[in-house]
Amino acid sequence: MEFPAVPEIIVGARARAAAQQGVRTTSALSPADIDRVDGIRATGPARTIIDLGTAMPLDEFEDVFDLAILTGTVRRHRLETRARELWTPRRSGCAVVLRLLAERNPELGNARNIWEARVLRMFDHLGVAPPRVNFPVRVGGGMRRLDLAWPEHKVFVELDGFAAHAPRRAFEDDRVRQNLLVADDWRPFRLTKRALERDPDAALAPITAAITAA
């Protein structure tokens, strides 16, 4: 996620004459929507998400929305409450936020990064059974966690290359873990960022086939 090239500033309606690119005006900004960051008054997280739902393309906004949820920047309940309180036909971000809250998989809260959230969203759009995220499983006498798992089918997915390079010891441990899981009749699949960006349908097709055939 990158910061926008042009930040937005919200000012009181009386300053409307000074409006320019990156400046928005409002006649009603409740104290509930104002936070202070290093002593500077700033729009709070819930109101910011709602406003972005109006201003951003949906595919880009979904990443922002998911990241805010999984990092705990804003609570689901707080976001839903504020979206209902602020709802008007002209403030389309409220409707977008409420729809996404209704659609989101409960497992989103277990995701560790935006790519896990994206892949979870991709499977939701495909209409297959949703995976468990960072699913704990006991194998080889110890507890391991699987990035995405369908335990009822003993299918799991590991996401490769979505974080900084792991140390050699972690690399070796990952291979040992996969061998133990295979020996316990789990079916492993691996996804890379490049494969998902190049052709997500082709990347997910074998996994979808394994789940639906099981």
N, C-alpha and C positions, 0 to 999 in steps of 0.2 A: 504494500500500500504506500502510495506517495502523497505528499502534501500537494494541494492544488497550486498551480502556478500563480493564480490570483486569489488571495484570501478574500472573504466576504466580511463586511462590517455592517452591523445593524445599528441604525440611529433612530432617534425620535422623529415622528412625522413632521415636526416643525422644521427639521433640517432637510426637507424634501428637495428644496432648490439646489442643494449641494450634491444631489444624487449623481452617481457616475458608476462606471463598471466596478463591480465588486462591492457596491454599497447598496444596502436594502433599507427601506424605511418601514416603521411600524407605528401604529397608534396605540397598541396594546401589548406590552410585554410584562407579564405578571412577575412579581418578585419570585414566584415559584420556578420561573424559567431563567433566573439569573444566578450565576455562580461568580466567585472571585478567584482568579488565577494570578498569583503573585501580585495581589492588590488591584488587578485590572478586572473591571466588570466584564463578564463573558456569558454568552448564552449557555445554559446548562445542557448536559448530554441528551436528555429526552427531547427537549425542544429542538436541539440541533439535528437529531436524527429525523424528526418529523419534518423540519424545514428542508433537509436534504432529500427526503422522499418526494418533495415537490420539484426540486431543482435538478435532480440527477436522472440520467437514463436508468431504467429499471435494472438491467444486468449489472451495471456498476454499483448501483445502490444496494443490491442484495449482498455484495461483499462487505460494504460498510456496515450494513445492518447486522450481518452474521458476526462480524468482528467485534462490534459493540457488545453483542450478547455473550460471546464466548470468552471475552476478556473481562467481563463483569463491569464494563464502563457504565452500563445502564441495566437495570433489572427489568425483566419481562413485565412484571406487574406494574412497575412505575411507568414504563413506556406505554402499556395499554391504557392505564388510567389517564395519563396526560393526553393521549391521542383521542380518547373519548371526550375529555373535557374541552379540547381545542377544536373539535370537529366542526367544520363548516363546509358547504359545497365548494367554496373558493380555495380552501386549504386542502388540496388533494393529498398531501403527504400523510394526513391522518388516516385516510382510507387505505393508502398503500401500506402503512405500518400495521394497521389492524388486520389486513389480509395476510401479510407475511407472518404475523404472529400466529394466526390461525393455521397457516400451512406448515409452519416449521416443525420438523421432527424433534421430539423431546430429547433425542440423543445429542442435539446440537450443543447442549451444555457440557458434554463430555469431550468435545473436540479440543485439541491443543493448539491448532493453528487454522488459518483461513483455508488452506488446501484440504484439510480434513472436512471442513464445513462445506466446501465446494463439491467434493466427491459425494458427500452425504446428500447434498441437494440434487446432484446428477442422478443418483439412484432413485430419489423420490420422484423425479420427473419421468423416469423410465417405468414407474409403476410397479417395481418389484418389491419384495419384502424388504423393509428397511434393515440395515445392518446395526449391530451394536458397535459403539465407538469406544476404543481403548478398553476392550473387553478382557477381564481377567480370566485366566485359565490355568489350572494346575497341571503341569506336565514335567516329567523328569524329576519329580520330587520337589519342585519349586513353583512359585507363581510367576506367570508371564503375562504380558499384556499384548493384545493384538490390535493393530490400528483399526481395522474394520472386521467384523466377524458375524457370521450367521451360524450360531452354535447348533441350531436344530439341524443344519445340513453339514456341519463340520467343514465349512468353507471360510477361509479368511484371506484378507488382502493386506499387504504391507505397502506403504507409500515410500518410495525410494527417491532420494534427492530433494526432499522438501525442507531440509534444514541444513545447517552447516555440516561439513564433513565430520563424521563421527571418528573418534580415536580407533586405532587398530583393534584394541581389546573389545570395544563394542561391536565392531564389524564381525569379529570371530564369534562372539557370543550370539549374535543374530543368526549366524549360520547353524550353530549348534541348536538353538531354539527351534529353527525351522525343521531340522532333521528329527528332533524329538516329536514335533507335532505331526509330521508325516508318518512317523512310526506309530502314532496314535490315531491314524486314519483321517487326519485333517488334510484338506486339499488347499495348498497355498497358491496365491496369485500375487503378482507384484505389479505396481503401477508407478510410472515415472511422470514427472511434471511435463516433460517434452511430449510424451505420448498423449497425455490428456489435452495438451494445447493443440497438437497437430490434428488428432482425430479422436475425440472422446468416445464417439459411438463404437468405433473399432476397438478401442482400448477396453471398454466395459463389456463388449459383447460376449467374450468367453466366460466372464464372471456371471453375467446374467443367465447364460445358458446353463452353467453349473447349478445355479440356485433353482431355476425353474424345473430342471430335470431331476433334481434330487427328491 
